[in-house]
Amino acid sequence: MGERRPLTEQRIVDAAVAVADEGGYAAISMRNVGKRLGVEAMSLYHHIAGKDALLDALVDRIFAMIELPPPDVPWREGMRLRAASARSVLVAHPWALTLIDSRSHPGPALLRHHDAVIGCLRRGGFSIELAAQAFSVIDAYVYGFALTERNLPFDPEAGDGAVDFAEGASAAIAPYPYLAELVSHLTSAGEYRFSDQFEEGLGVILDQLERRLERF
């Protein structure tokens, strides 16, 4: 028999990510993580203090996955890269949105992430006040878009998913003329990907921030 790999905090967090990916936020427990690793839950406490510490570590892992804006890129490109990466991570790990909202003990990866975002804006000429506003509105958009993608009744990446859903819901939305007009317009070509709207919406936000920056 091969020698069992020693437990480490990194292995425990890796296992917790896998548990959450398979079973969602509600599945995260010391027992389930231990089962994933083939050990008793009590063994985990030698490396991580308990479930609260595990949840905090999971949040930090999520932020560690997000690409940070490089120090040598213009602010707009840095914000675009970071927002696109954050959305990709949140879509890949849909439980993360609920978890992030529930925690209040930031770890080093989260702090490094926030510092890098603020630094990119400040190097781009943003005042502290405008940098704070930009950070807030971009994150609200990214988180909201990812949440909408998670809850759509069709695959946001599939070109025919929205079309099929619209056809099935046509009778229900017929009494609502503006909604029916919008759905018909978006799906009339036989293909519509909700995910394609992300870059367009982000561009609107960045355009407005650029206008505000020019006033300084």
C-alpha positions in Angstrom: 0.0 0.0 0.0 1.2 3.5 -0.8 2.0 5.9 2.0 -0.9 8.2 2.8 -0.3 11.8 2.0 -0.1 14.0 5.1 -2.9 16.5 5.8 -2.1 20.1 5.2 -4.3 23.2 5.3 -4.0 23.5 1.5 -5.2 19.9 1.0 -8.1 20.5 3.3 -9.2 23.7 1.5 -8.7 21.9 -1.9 -11.1 19.2 -0.6 -13.6 21.8 0.7 -13.7 23.5 -2.7 -14.4 20.1 -4.3 -17.2 19.4 -1.8 -18.8 22.8 -2.4 -18.5 22.4 -6.2 -20.3 19.1 -6.0 -22.9 19.9 -3.3 -23.1 23.6 -3.0 -22.7 25.9 0.0 -24.9 23.7 2.3 -22.5 20.7 1.7 -19.5 22.4 3.3 -18.8 20.7 6.7 -15.8 19.3 8.5 -17.4 15.9 8.2 -17.9 16.1 4.4 -14.4 17.4 3.9 -12.9 14.7 6.1 -14.8 12.1 4.1 -13.5 13.6 0.9 -10.0 13.2 2.2 -10.6 9.7 3.6 -10.0 10.8 7.3 -12.1 11.4 10.3 -13.3 15.0 10.7 -11.4 15.3 14.0 -8.2 14.9 12.1 -8.8 18.2 10.3 -8.7 20.2 13.6 -5.0 19.7 13.8 -4.6 22.0 10.8 -7.7 24.2 10.8 -9.5 25.5 13.9 -13.0 24.6 12.8 -15.8 25.3 10.3 -15.6 29.1 10.7 -11.9 29.0 9.9 -12.5 26.7 7.0 -15.1 29.0 5.5 -12.8 32.0 5.9 -10.1 30.0 4.2 -12.5 29.2 1.3 -13.2 32.8 0.8 -9.5 33.6 0.7 -9.0 30.8 -1.8 -11.7 32.3 -4.1 -9.9 35.7 -4.1 -6.6 33.9 -4.7 -8.1 32.5 -7.9 -9.0 36.0 -9.3 -6.4 37.5 -11.7 -5.1 40.8 -10.3 -4.6 43.9 -12.5 -0.9 44.0 -13.5 0.9 47.1 -12.1 2.0 48.2 -15.6 -1.4 48.3 -17.4 -3.8 51.3 -17.7 -6.6 51.4 -15.2 -9.3 50.6 -17.7 -7.6 47.4 -18.9 -6.7 46.4 -15.3 -10.4 46.8 -14.3 -11.6 44.8 -17.3 -9.2 42.0 -16.7 -10.0 41.7 -13.0 -13.7 41.9 -13.5 -13.7 39.3 -16.2 -11.6 37.0 -14.0 -13.8 37.5 -11.0 -16.9 36.7 -13.0 -15.3 33.5 -14.4 -14.3 32.4 -10.9 -17.8 33.1 -9.5 -19.5 31.3 -12.3 -17.2 28.3 -11.9 -17.9 28.2 -8.1 -21.5 29.4 -7.8 -21.5 28.7 -4.0 -18.8 31.4 -3.5 -21.3 34.4 -3.8 -23.3 33.1 -0.8 -20.1 32.4 1.2 -18.4 35.8 0.5 -21.5 37.6 1.7 -21.5 35.6 5.0 -17.9 36.2 6.1 -16.3 39.2 7.9 -12.7 38.1 8.5 -10.6 38.9 5.5 -7.5 36.8 4.7 -4.3 37.7 3.0 -5.5 36.9 -0.6 -8.6 39.1 -0.2 -6.5 41.9 1.2 -4.0 41.6 -1.6 -6.8 41.6 -4.1 -8.4 44.7 -2.7 -5.0 46.5 -2.5 -4.2 45.6 -6.1 -7.6 46.9 -7.4 -7.3 50.2 -5.5 -3.7 50.6 -6.5 -4.6 50.2 -10.2 -7.2 52.9 -9.9 -5.0 55.3 -7.9 -2.1 54.9 -10.4 -4.7 55.7 -13.1 -5.3 59.1 -11.5 -8.4 58.3 -9.4 -9.0 60.2 -6.2 -9.5 58.1 -3.2 -13.2 58.9 -3.2 -13.6 58.0 -6.9 -11.5 54.9 -6.5 -13.9 53.7 -3.7 -16.9 54.4 -5.9 -15.4 52.6 -8.9 -14.5 49.6 -6.8 -18.0 49.4 -5.4 -19.9 49.8 -8.6 -17.7 47.4 -10.6 -18.0 44.7 -7.9 -21.8 45.3 -7.6 -22.0 44.7 -11.4 -19.8 41.6 -11.4 -21.5 40.0 -8.5 -25.0 40.8 -9.7 -24.2 39.5 -13.2 -22.8 36.3 -11.8 -25.8 35.9 -9.6 -28.2 36.3 -12.5 -26.2 33.8 -14.6 -26.5 31.3 -11.7 -30.2 31.7 -11.5 -31.2 31.8 -15.1 -33.7 29.1 -16.2 -31.5 28.4 -19.3 -27.8 28.0 -20.0 -26.3 31.5 -20.3 -23.6 30.2 -22.6 -25.9 28.2 -25.0 -27.1 30.1 -28.0 -30.3 28.2 -28.3 -31.1 27.9 -24.5 -32.8 31.4 -24.3 -34.6 30.8 -27.6 -36.1 27.5 -26.4 -37.1 29.1 -23.1 -38.6 32.2 -24.9 -40.7 29.9 -27.1 -42.0 28.0 -24.1 -42.8 31.2 -22.2 -44.4 33.1 -25.1 -48.0 32.7 -23.9 -47.1 33.8 -20.3 -45.3 37.0 -21.4 -47.7 37.9 -24.2 -49.8 40.2 -21.9 -46.7 42.3 -21.2 -45.9 44.1 -24.4 -42.6 45.7 -23.5 -41.2 42.4 -22.1 -42.5 40.4 -25.1 -40.9 42.9 -27.5 -37.5 42.7 -25.7 -37.6 38.9 -25.7 -38.6 38.7 -29.3 -35.9 41.1 -30.4 -33.2 39.3 -28.5 -34.1 35.8 -29.7 -35.5 36.5 -33.2 -32.2 35.5 -34.8 -32.4 32.0 -33.3 -29.5 32.6 -31.0 -28.9 34.6 -27.8 -26.2 34.2 -25.2 -26.8 36.1 -22.0 -23.1 35.8 -21.1 -22.2 38.0 -24.1 -23.8 41.0 -22.3 -21.2 41.1 -19.7 -18.5 43.0 -21.6 -21.1 45.4 -23.0 -22.4 46.3 -19.5 -18.9 46.6 -18.1 -18.0 48.9 -20.9 -20.9 51.2 -20.0 -19.6 51.4 -16.4 -16.0 52.0 -17.5 -17.1 54.7 -19.9 -18.8 56.6 -17.2 -15.9 56.3 -14.8 -13.6 57.6 -17.5 -15.8 60.7 -17.9 -15.7 61.3 -14.2 -12.0 60.9 -14.1 -11.6 63.5 -16.8 -13.3 66.1 -14.6 -10.4 66.0 -12.1 
